[in-house]
Amino acid sequence: MRRNQSYYIFAPEKTKRRGPGCLFLLLSVLFAAVVLCLLTNAAMNRKTNLLTEKVRIMSLDKKLENFTLLEVTDLHGDERGLDAEMWKNLLYGKSFSAVTMTGDMVGKDGDYTPLVSLIKILRQIKADVPIYFIAGDEDPAPVQSDLHGNREVLADWVRAAQEAGGIYLDRPVNQAVGKMMVWFTPEYLYSVDIAGMQESLTRQKTDMETQGQQYEAEGGASYRALCYRLDAITACAAAMKTMNKNDLQIGLTHVPLEADYVREMVEWADETAVFSFRRLSLVLAGHYCGGQWRLGGLGPLYVPDKGWMIGDDGIFGMQRINSLNQYIGGGLSASSIYPMPGRLLNTPSVTLLSYTAKIE
């Protein structure tokens, strides 16, 4: 009689080995997900989004209702600045009264051709709209105080941008809107003792002249840079005398302001002064490129000096700190401050910001 392999009723069954098919299926799914992610990311990076945002000021004068800015930041010398057709399509039929560029428009490579091209394109689209720009932390130094082979104080990229029609913002600049006045100012000037700085720079200038440093090679470059800074501070002091409390004040900075800094500045600001941090209606910033690598609706994956998965607060979008509005643009390219190159699931963008007294 033939004996069964399992003599006992409850004998354990032999474990069946899984073939290579399951592993292959898993790898195929992962590969497909990666490919889909890369294709989606490539499609997103080919686009440029035009975002809209409201700047809500309860005491806003009616004449400034719907006063609109186009905020542009962090181009980093990207070829996107050369695409005239894209910009014309993006801004077709859109109304705005000023353009602000909040730094890193050139980037570390130093190629300012895309920036100059973009300024010219925007001038073609809106010839009468001023374009204000500041330097970012990855841009070449805008003011040259070291020996550099010529007598020019401003860097080549700044002068090229000015020649294209841009306004380098190193002092308050006013813009008439009907009978109202809007002031655009580099934000750091609100934290400076203007009179004290003017006195200090004047004294340094006198000391350098006494020593004859303006006639030396390196000394001459430093002297010309100092004279330029003195001129900017003197212009700021003169502008302060023409401002009034009903004027709209807008500050430009590259790196966003920290909440603790804002609260301290508001606390210590002179309530009676016309040129005061308390008078700022809006601060425009960039720097973080929207977090660079984003995960769907979860926000930035990682931000240097901030941490992992911290959300958009202080990184991207409109922030309200005490009574101050701060808008942080998502940018047009990628920053080298991140360990991750390029942008992931993060469509480049510019923003139209419209003032309103309406509270929704």
C-alpha positions in Angstrom: 0.0 0.0 0.0 1.3 3.5 -0.9 2.0 5.8 2.0 0.8 9.5 1.8 3.4 12.1 2.2 1.7 13.6 5.2 0.8 10.7 7.5 -0.8 13.0 10.2 -4.0 14.9 9.6 -2.6 18.2 11.0 0.9 18.0 9.5 2.1 21.5 8.3 1.9 22.3 4.7 5.0 23.2 2.8 5.5 26.9 2.3 5.1 28.0 -1.3 7.9 30.2 -2.6 6.9 33.3 -4.4 8.3 33.6 -7.8 10.1 36.7 -9.2 6.8 38.0 -10.6 5.7 39.8 -7.5 9.0 41.6 -7.1 9.0 42.6 -10.8 5.5 43.9 -10.4 6.5 46.0 -7.4 9.5 47.4 -9.2 7.4 48.2 -12.3 4.9 50.1 -10.2 7.6 52.1 -8.5 9.3 52.8 -11.8 6.0 54.0 -13.3 5.4 56.3 -10.3 8.8 57.8 -10.7 8.4 58.3 -14.4 5.0 59.9 -13.9 6.4 62.2 -11.3 9.2 63.3 -13.5 6.9 63.9 -16.5 4.5 65.8 -14.3 7.4 67.9 -12.9 8.7 68.6 -16.3 5.3 69.8 -17.5 4.9 72.0 -14.4 8.4 73.6 -14.9 7.6 74.5 -18.5 4.7 76.6 -17.2 4.7 79.9 -15.4 1.7 80.6 -13.2 0.2 84.0 -12.7 -1.1 84.1 -9.1 -3.4 86.8 -7.6 -3.5 88.1 -4.1 -5.3 90.8 -2.1 -3.5 93.3 0.1 -6.2 94.3 2.6 -5.8 97.7 4.3 -8.9 98.8 6.2 -7.9 102.5 6.1 -7.0 102.5 2.4 -7.9 105.6 0.5 -10.5 105.0 -2.1 -8.2 106.4 -4.8 -5.9 103.4 -4.1 -8.5 100.7 -4.3 -7.3 98.1 -6.8 -3.8 99.6 -7.1 -2.0 96.5 -8.4 1.6 95.4 -8.4 3.3 92.6 -10.4 5.7 90.9 -8.1 8.6 89.0 -9.7 11.5 87.3 -7.9 14.3 84.7 -8.1 14.8 84.4 -11.8 18.4 83.3 -11.2 19.4 84.1 -14.8 16.9 81.5 -16.2 16.1 81.5 -19.9 12.5 82.1 -18.9 13.4 85.8 -18.9 14.1 85.6 -22.7 10.7 84.2 -23.7 8.8 87.3 -24.9 5.9 85.3 -26.2 5.3 83.6 -22.9 5.3 86.9 -20.9 2.9 88.6 -23.4 0.5 85.7 -23.2 0.8 85.5 -19.4 0.1 89.2 -18.9 -2.3 89.8 -21.8 -5.2 92.0 -20.7 -3.8 92.3 -17.1 -3.7 95.7 -15.4 -0.9 96.6 -13.0 0.7 99.9 -12.0 4.2 98.8 -11.0 6.6 95.9 -11.2 8.8 94.8 -8.2 11.7 92.5 -8.6 12.9 91.3 -5.1 16.3 89.9 -5.8 18.3 86.9 -7.1 17.2 87.9 -10.6 20.8 87.3 -11.9 22.1 84.6 -9.5 25.5 83.3 -8.8 26.4 82.6 -12.5 26.4 86.4 -13.1 24.5 86.2 -16.4 22.3 89.2 -16.4 21.1 88.8 -20.1 17.7 87.2 -19.0 17.1 90.0 -16.5 17.8 92.7 -19.0 15.6 90.9 -21.6 12.8 90.6 -19.1 12.8 94.3 -18.2 12.7 95.1 -21.9 9.8 92.7 -22.5 7.8 94.2 -19.6 8.5 97.7 -20.9 7.1 96.6 -24.3 4.0 95.2 -22.6 3.5 98.2 -20.3 5.7 101.1 -21.4 4.5 103.5 -18.6 4.8 101.1 -15.7 8.0 101.5 -13.5 10.1 98.5 -12.7 11.8 98.5 -9.3 14.5 96.0 -8.5 16.8 95.2 -5.6 19.8 92.7 -5.2 19.5 89.3 -3.6 22.0 87.3 -1.6 23.0 85.3 -4.7 23.4 88.2 -7.0 26.8 89.9 -7.6 27.4 92.8 -5.3 25.5 95.8 -6.7 28.0 98.4 -5.3 31.6 97.9 -6.1 34.0 99.1 -3.3 37.0 97.0 -4.4 39.4 97.7 -7.2 37.7 96.5 -10.4 39.3 98.2 -13.4 37.0 101.2 -14.0 35.5 104.1 -12.2 32.0 102.8 -12.2 30.5 102.3 -8.7 27.5 100.2 -9.7 28.1 96.7 -11.0 27.6 95.9 -14.7 24.4 94.0 -14.1 22.8 96.9 -12.2 23.8 99.5 -14.9 22.6 97.2 -17.7 19.2 96.8 -15.9 19.0 100.5 -15.5 19.8 101.1 -19.2 17.0 98.7 -20.1 14.5 100.7 -18.0 14.7 99.3 -14.5 15.0 101.4 -11.3 17.6 100.2 -8.9 16.0 100.7 -5.5 18.6 101.8 -2.9 16.6 104.8 -1.7 12.9 105.7 -1.5 11.3 106.3 -4.9 7.8 107.8 -5.2 5.1 107.1 -7.8 2.1 109.2 -8.2 -1.3 107.5 -8.4 -3.8 110.2 -9.1 -3.3 112.7 -6.3 -1.9 110.0 -4.0 1.7 109.1 -3.6 3.1 105.6 -3.3 6.7 105.1 -2.0 8.9 102.1 -2.8 11.8 101.7 -0.4 14.4 99.0 0.4 13.1 97.6 3.7 16.4 97.8 5.5 16.3 101.6 5.5 13.4 101.4 8.0 15.8 100.0 10.6 18.6 102.6 9.9 19.1 105.8 11.9 19.1 107.9 8.7 20.5 111.1 10.3 23.1 109.2 12.2 24.2 107.2 9.1 24.4 110.4 7.1 26.6 112.0 9.7 28.9 108.9 9.9 29.3 108.6 6.2 30.1 112.3 5.9 32.8 112.0 8.6 34.3 108.9 6.8 34.3 110.9 3.5 36.1 113.8 5.1 38.7 111.4 6.7 39.4 109.8 3.4 39.8 113.1 1.6 42.2 114.3 4.4 44.4 111.2 3.8 44.1 111.6 0.0 42.7 108.1 -0.4 40.4 109.2 -3.3 43.5 109.5 -5.5 44.8 106.0 -4.8 43.8 102.9 -6.8 42.1 100.8 -4.1 41.3 103.8 -2.0 39.7 105.5 -4.9 37.3 102.6 -5.5 36.4 102.6 -1.8 35.9 106.3 -1.8 33.6 106.3 -4.7 31.5 103.6 -3.2 31.3 105.5 0.1 30.2 108.7 -1.8 27.5 106.7 -3.6 26.2 105.4 -0.3 26.2 108.9 1.2 24.3 110.1 -1.8 21.6 107.4 -1.3 21.3 108.2 2.4 21.1 111.9 1.7 18.3 111.2 -0.9 16.5 109.1 1.7 16.7 112.0 4.2 15.3 114.4 1.6 12.5 112.0 0.7 11.4 111.6 4.3 10.8 115.4 4.4 8.3 115.2 1.5 6.3 112.2 2.8 3.0 112.5 4.5 1.0 110.1 6.6 -1.5 109.4 3.9 1.1 108.1 1.4 1.3 104.4 0.7 4.6 102.9 1.7 5.9 99.6 0.3 9.1 97.9 1.3 11.2 95.5 -0.7 13.5 92.9 0.7 15.0 89.7 -0.6 15.0 87.5 2.5 11.6 87.5 4.2 11.3 89.2 7.5 11.1 86.9 10.6 8.0 87.4 12.8 10.0 88.2 15.9 11.9 90.9 14.0 8.7 92.4 12.7 7.1 92.5 16.2 10.3 94.2 17.6 10.4 96.8 14.8 6.7 97.6 15.3 7.1 97.9 19.0 10.1 100.3 18.8 8.9 102.3 15.8 8.1 106.0 16.4 4.3 106.3 16.2 4.6 110.0 15.2 7.2 109.6 12.4 6.0 109.6 8.8 8.8 107.3 7.6 8.3 104.5 10.0 8.0 100.7 10.1 4.5 101.2 11.4 3.6 103.0 8.2 4.6 100.1 5.9 1.5 98.7 4.2 3.3 95.8 2.5 6.7 94.1 2.4 7.6 92.1 -0.7 10.2 89.3 -0.5 11.4 86.2 -2.3 14.5 84.0 -1.5 12.9 80.6 -0.7 11.5 79.8 -4.2 8.3 78.4 -2.7 10.3 75.7 -0.9 11.9 74.5 -4.1 10.8 70.9 -3.7 7.1 70.6 -2.7 4.9 67.6 -2.0 1.4 68.1 -3.3 -0.7 70.0 -0.8 1.8 69.4 2.0 4.1 72.3 1.1 7.9 72.4 1.1 9.8 69.2 1.7 12.8 70.9 3.3 14.0 74.5 3.9 17.5 75.2 5.1 17.7 76.6 8.6 14.0 76.0 8.9 13.6 72.2 8.8 11.4 69.5 7.3 7.8 69.8 6.3 7.3 73.2 8.0 4.4 74.4 5.7 4.3 77.7 3.8 4.3 80.1 6.8 7.2 82.4 6.3 8.2 80.6 3.1 5.6 81.4 0.5 2.4 83.5 0.1 0.8 86.2 2.1 1.7 86.5 5.7 0.1 88.8 8.3 2.4 89.6 11.2 0.9 92.1 13.7 -0.4 94.8 11.4 2.1 94.1 8.6 1.4 92.4 5.3 4.3 90.4 3.9 4.1 88.6 0.6 6.7 86.1 -0.3 6.9 85.2 -4.0 7.3 81.6 -5.2 10.0 82.6 -7.7 10.8 81.6 -11.3 13.8 79.3 -10.9 15.8 77.4 -8.3 18.2 78.6 -5.6 21.5 77.1 -4.6 20.7 77.5 -0.9 18.9 74.2 -1.1 20.8 70.8 -1.3 18.2 69.7 -3.9 18.7 71.1 -7.4 15.8 72.4 -9.5 12.2 72.6 -8.6 10.0 69.6 -7.8 6.2 69.8 -8.2 6.6 73.6 -7.8 5.4 75.6 -10.8 7.3 78.8 -11.3 5.1 81.9 -10.6 4.7 85.6 -10.5 1.9 87.4 -8.6 -0.5 90.3 -9.1 -1.2 91.9 -5.7 -4.1 94.3 -5.6 -4.8 96.7 -2.7 -8.3 96.8 -1.3 -10.2 98.1 1.8 -12.7 95.3 1.5 -12.6 92.6 4.2 -14.1 89.3 3.1 
